[in-house]
Amino acid sequence: MSKPTLLILAAGMASRYGSMKQIDPFGPNGETIIDYSIYDAIRAGFGKVSFIIREEFADKFKVIFEPKLAGKIATDYVFQSYDLSPFGIDQQIERSKPWGTAHAVLSARNQVNEPFCVINADDFYGYEAFEKMAKFLTEEVTDNKFSLMGYQIDKTLSEYGSVSRGVCKVNDEGNMTEINERTKVYFKDVDGDKRIFFEEDGGEVELPSSSRVSMNFWGFTPAIFAASEELFKKFVPANADNPKSEFLIPSVADVLIKQGDAVFKVIPTSQKWFGVTYPEDKPLVQANIAQLVKNGVYPEQLF
């Protein structure tokens, strides 16, 4: 079996963060978060990295990544655009942002022919997650058995504000039965105890700290392309008048599960996730990476 591919979602503009955090430096020698993901993926056995970006970012990405990755892993670039004609949709819809993560993955349908995983550019996942995903993609994945990394929710939250999290329901076989997007999840001090809540219908609902959440780290075969393209063709006309609507991976997964077309194995990881949602998160991410370098988990100079 061919080595799996790492597909990196990097076409967003990070409205809350205020800049292109995908290529912001976080490591001791200016490393991006993407650099650490690629480093871990190479160690785990991935054979190619594909960047999903807007075409106007291509030169900037190539200048940053091509010199350091040459001879270490194959690279490819997938362009996410607003053009709907490749999907047989004869409409021009004005939007200020791309169509969402599932559309981004769909943009790679003509360039990825092997099992692959999808990650966010601005999230730090840790080596264990890549190792477990590589094992799944080489030993278990089928055209109707996909996966996602399941992070423990208390190891994923920001100290500086609420975040969105896809909270998973998992059955006894370890497969996801449902994923619910909670748009405002946060820590709250309750009598000196840090607990986790989300807002719903004007009230607060507590979540167990052991709840498994999706951090947009998914494992697929190319079979996902045909399945998601059919759903996208229905999504566009239904949301033509909603410029903020997004065609998201969790929504596709939810439909496939409910239709009985696929199962999604939730691969548990004890890894601490961290990322940059707010500008205030940057020093914390830098400190976490510095500590990992100090502990010898990563070399001071990655590439």
C-alpha positions as CSV (number, residue, x, y, z in Angstrom):
1,M,0.0,0.0,0.0
2,S,1.2,3.5,-0.8
3,K,2.1,5.9,2.0
4,P,-0.7,8.1,3.2
5,T,-0.9,11.8,2.3
6,L,-1.2,14.7,4.8
7,L,-3.8,17.2,3.6
8,I,-3.4,20.6,5.3
9,L,-6.3,23.1,5.4
10,A,-4.7,26.5,5.0
11,A,-7.0,28.6,2.9
12,G,-8.8,30.5,5.7
13,M,-7.9,34.0,6.7
14,A,-8.2,33.8,10.5
15,S,-10.6,36.6,11.1
16,R,-10.4,36.4,14.9
17,Y,-6.6,36.2,14.9
18,G,-6.1,39.2,12.6
19,S,-3.3,37.8,10.3
20,M,-2.2,34.8,8.3
21,K,-1.5,32.6,11.3
22,Q,-0.8,29.6,9.0
23,I,2.6,31.1,8.3
24,D,3.2,32.9,11.6
25,P,6.4,31.9,13.4
26,F,6.0,30.1,16.7
27,G,9.2,27.9,17.1
28,P,12.6,29.0,18.3
29,N,13.9,29.4,14.8
30,G,10.8,30.9,13.2
31,E,9.0,27.5,12.7
32,T,5.3,27.6,11.9
33,I,2.8,25.2,13.5
34,I,2.6,23.6,10.1
35,D,6.3,22.7,10.3
36,Y,5.7,20.7,13.5
37,S,2.8,18.8,11.9
38,I,4.9,18.0,8.8
39,Y,7.8,16.9,11.0
40,D,5.6,14.6,12.9
41,A,3.9,13.3,9.8
42,I,7.3,12.4,8.2
43,R,8.3,10.5,11.3
44,A,5.0,8.7,11.3
45,G,5.4,7.5,7.7
46,F,3.4,9.9,5.5
47,G,4.7,10.2,2.0
48,K,3.3,13.5,0.7
49,V,2.0,16.8,2.1
50,S,-0.7,18.7,0.1
51,F,-1.4,22.3,1.1
52,I,-5.0,23.4,0.4
53,I,-4.6,27.2,-0.1
54,R,-6.0,30.1,-2.1
55,E,-4.1,30.3,-5.4
56,E,-2.8,33.8,-4.6
57,F,-0.9,32.4,-1.5
58,A,1.0,29.8,-3.6
59,D,4.2,31.7,-4.1
60,K,4.4,32.7,-0.4
61,F,3.9,29.1,0.7
62,K,6.4,27.7,-1.8
63,V,9.1,30.2,-0.7
64,I,8.6,29.1,3.0
65,F,8.2,25.3,2.6
66,E,9.9,24.1,-0.6
67,P,13.5,24.7,0.5
68,K,13.1,23.0,3.9
69,L,11.0,20.0,2.7
70,A,13.0,19.2,-0.5
71,G,14.2,15.6,-0.3
72,K,12.2,14.9,2.9
73,I,8.6,14.6,1.7
74,A,6.8,15.2,-1.6
75,T,4.7,18.4,-1.8
76,D,1.6,19.4,-3.7
77,Y,-0.7,22.4,-3.7
78,V,-4.5,22.3,-4.0
79,F,-6.3,25.6,-4.7
80,Q,-9.7,26.2,-3.1
81,S,-11.7,28.7,-5.1
82,Y,-15.2,30.2,-5.4
83,D,-15.7,28.7,-8.9
84,L,-18.6,26.2,-8.7
85,S,-18.4,25.1,-12.4
86,P,-16.0,22.2,-11.7
87,F,-18.9,20.6,-9.7
88,G,-21.4,21.1,-12.5
89,I,-23.1,24.1,-10.7
90,D,-24.0,26.9,-13.1
91,Q,-24.2,29.6,-10.5
92,Q,-22.0,32.5,-9.4
93,I,-22.4,33.3,-5.7
94,E,-20.7,36.2,-4.0
95,R,-18.9,35.2,-0.9
96,S,-16.3,36.8,1.4
97,K,-14.8,33.5,2.5
98,P,-14.4,30.0,1.0
99,W,-17.2,27.4,1.2
100,G,-15.8,25.5,4.2
101,T,-13.6,22.6,5.2
102,A,-15.5,19.8,3.4
103,H,-15.4,21.9,0.2
104,A,-11.6,22.4,0.8
105,V,-11.1,18.6,0.9
106,L,-13.3,18.2,-2.2
107,S,-10.9,20.6,-4.0
108,A,-8.3,17.8,-3.8
109,R,-10.4,15.2,-5.5
110,N,-8.2,15.2,-8.7
111,Q,-4.9,15.3,-6.9
112,V,-5.1,12.7,-4.0
113,N,-5.4,9.0,-5.0
114,E,-4.3,7.3,-1.7
115,P,-5.6,7.2,1.9
116,F,-5.1,10.6,3.5
117,C,-5.7,12.6,6.6
118,V,-6.9,16.2,7.0
119,I,-5.7,18.7,9.6
120,N,-5.9,22.4,10.3
121,A,-2.9,24.5,9.5
122,D,-3.0,26.4,12.8
123,D,-3.4,23.4,15.2
124,F,-0.7,21.6,17.1
125,Y,-1.7,17.9,17.3
126,G,1.4,16.1,18.6
127,Y,3.3,13.1,17.3
128,E,1.1,10.4,18.9
129,A,-1.9,11.6,16.8
130,F,0.1,11.3,13.6
131,E,1.5,7.9,14.5
132,K,-2.0,6.5,15.3
133,M,-3.5,8.0,12.2
134,A,-0.8,6.6,10.0
135,K,-1.4,3.2,11.5
136,F,-5.1,3.5,10.8
137,L,-4.6,4.7,7.2
138,T,-2.2,1.8,6.4
139,E,-3.9,-1.0,8.3
140,E,-7.6,-0.4,8.8
141,V,-9.1,2.3,6.5
142,T,-11.6,1.1,3.9
143,D,-14.0,3.0,1.6
144,N,-16.7,2.9,4.2
145,K,-14.5,3.0,7.4
146,F,-13.0,6.4,8.1
147,S,-11.7,7.9,11.3
148,L,-11.1,11.0,13.4
149,M,-8.7,11.7,16.3
150,G,-10.6,12.1,19.5
151,Y,-9.1,14.6,21.9
152,Q,-10.2,15.0,25.5
153,I,-12.0,18.3,25.7
154,D,-10.2,19.6,28.7
155,K,-7.0,19.4,26.8
156,T,-8.2,21.6,23.9
157,L,-9.7,24.8,25.3
158,S,-8.4,28.3,25.2
159,E,-7.8,30.3,28.4
160,Y,-8.8,33.5,26.6
161,G,-12.4,33.0,25.4
162,S,-15.0,30.6,24.2
163,V,-14.3,28.3,21.2
164,S,-16.3,26.0,18.9
165,R,-15.9,22.2,19.4
166,G,-17.4,19.2,17.7
167,V,-18.4,17.0,20.6
168,C,-18.6,13.3,19.7
169,K,-20.9,10.6,20.9
170,V,-19.0,7.3,20.8
171,N,-20.5,3.8,21.0
172,D,-19.1,0.7,22.7
173,E,-17.3,-0.2,19.4
174,G,-15.4,3.1,19.5
175,N,-17.2,4.5,16.6
176,M,-18.8,8.0,16.4
177,T,-22.6,7.9,16.4
178,E,-23.1,11.6,16.4
179,I,-21.2,14.9,16.4
180,N,-22.6,18.1,17.8
181,E,-21.1,21.4,17.1
182,R,-21.0,23.5,20.2
183,T,-20.2,27.1,19.2
184,K,-19.4,28.6,22.7
185,V,-17.4,26.2,24.9
186,Y,-15.4,27.6,27.8
187,F,-13.8,27.0,31.1
188,K,-15.6,28.4,34.1
189,D,-14.5,28.6,37.7
190,V,-17.1,27.0,40.0
191,D,-16.1,27.3,43.7
192,G,-12.4,27.1,42.8
193,D,-12.9,24.1,40.4
194,K,-12.3,24.7,36.7
195,R,-15.2,23.1,34.8
196,I,-16.4,23.1,31.2
197,F,-19.6,24.5,29.9
198,F,-21.3,25.4,26.6
199,E,-24.1,27.8,25.9
200,E,-27.4,26.5,24.5
201,D,-30.7,28.3,24.2
202,G,-29.6,31.1,26.5
203,G,-28.5,28.7,29.3
204,E,-25.4,26.8,30.3
205,V,-24.8,23.1,29.9
206,E,-21.9,21.3,31.6
207,L,-19.7,18.9,29.7
208,P,-17.6,16.1,31.3
209,S,-13.9,16.9,31.0
210,S,-13.4,13.4,29.5
211,S,-15.7,14.2,26.5
212,R,-14.1,13.4,23.2
213,V,-14.0,16.2,20.6
214,S,-12.9,16.5,17.0
215,M,-10.1,18.9,16.3
216,N,-10.6,18.5,12.5
217,F,-8.1,15.6,12.2
218,W,-9.8,13.1,9.9
219,G,-8.7,10.0,8.1
220,F,-10.3,9.0,4.7
221,T,-9.8,7.2,1.4
222,P,-10.6,9.0,-1.9
223,A,-14.1,7.5,-1.7
224,I,-15.0,10.5,0.4
225,F,-14.8,12.7,-2.7
226,A,-17.7,11.2,-4.5
227,A,-19.8,11.1,-1.4
228,S,-19.2,14.7,-0.4
229,E,-19.5,16.0,-3.9
230,E,-23.1,14.8,-4.1
231,L,-23.8,16.5,-0.8
232,F,-22.1,19.7,-1.9
233,K,-24.3,19.9,-5.0
234,K,-27.4,19.9,-2.7
235,F,-25.8,22.3,-0.2
236,V,-25.0,25.1,-2.6
237,P,-28.6,25.8,-3.9
238,A,-30.0,25.4,-0.4
239,N,-27.6,28.0,0.9
240,A,-27.2,30.3,-2.1
241,D,-28.6,33.3,-0.1
242,N,-26.5,32.7,3.0
243,P,-23.0,34.0,2.3
244,K,-21.8,32.8,5.7
245,S,-22.9,29.2,5.3
246,E,-20.1,26.6,5.3
247,F,-20.0,23.0,4.0
248,L,-18.1,21.4,6.9
249,I,-16.5,18.0,7.4
250,P,-18.5,17.1,10.5
251,S,-21.7,17.7,8.6
252,V,-20.7,15.3,5.9
253,A,-19.6,12.8,8.5
254,D,-23.0,13.1,10.3
255,V,-24.9,12.5,7.0
256,L,-22.8,9.4,6.1
257,I,-23.2,7.9,9.6
258,K,-27.0,8.5,9.6
259,Q,-27.4,7.1,6.1
260,G,-25.3,4.0,7.1
261,D,-22.8,4.7,4.3
262,A,-19.8,4.9,6.6
263,V,-18.5,4.4,10.1
264,F,-16.0,6.8,11.7
265,K,-13.7,5.3,14.3
266,V,-12.8,7.7,17.1
267,I,-9.1,7.2,17.7
268,P,-8.4,8.3,21.3
269,T,-5.3,10.3,22.0
270,S,-3.9,11.5,25.3
271,Q,-2.1,14.3,23.5
272,K,-2.6,17.9,24.6
273,W,-3.8,20.0,21.7
274,F,-3.1,23.6,21.4
275,G,-3.7,26.2,18.7
276,V,-4.2,29.9,18.0
277,T,-7.7,31.2,17.9
278,Y,-7.0,34.5,19.6
279,P,-3.9,36.8,19.4
280,E,-3.5,36.2,23.2
281,D,-3.0,32.5,22.5
282,K,0.3,33.1,20.6
283,P,2.6,33.4,23.7
284,L,1.1,30.3,25.2
285,V,1.7,28.3,22.0
286,Q,5.3,29.6,21.9
287,A,5.8,28.6,25.5
288,N,4.4,25.1,24.9
289,I,6.6,24.6,21.9
290,A,9.7,25.9,23.8
291,Q,9.0,23.5,26.6
292,L,8.7,20.6,24.1
293,V,12.0,21.6,22.6
294,K,13.6,21.8,26.0
295,N,12.3,18.4,26.9
296,G,13.9,16.9,23.7
297,V,10.6,16.1,22.0
298,Y,11.6,18.3,19.0
299,P,15.0,19.5,17.9
300,E,15.7,23.2,18.2
301,Q,16.1,23.3,14.4
302,L,13.4,21.2,12.8
303,F,14.6,21.1,9.2
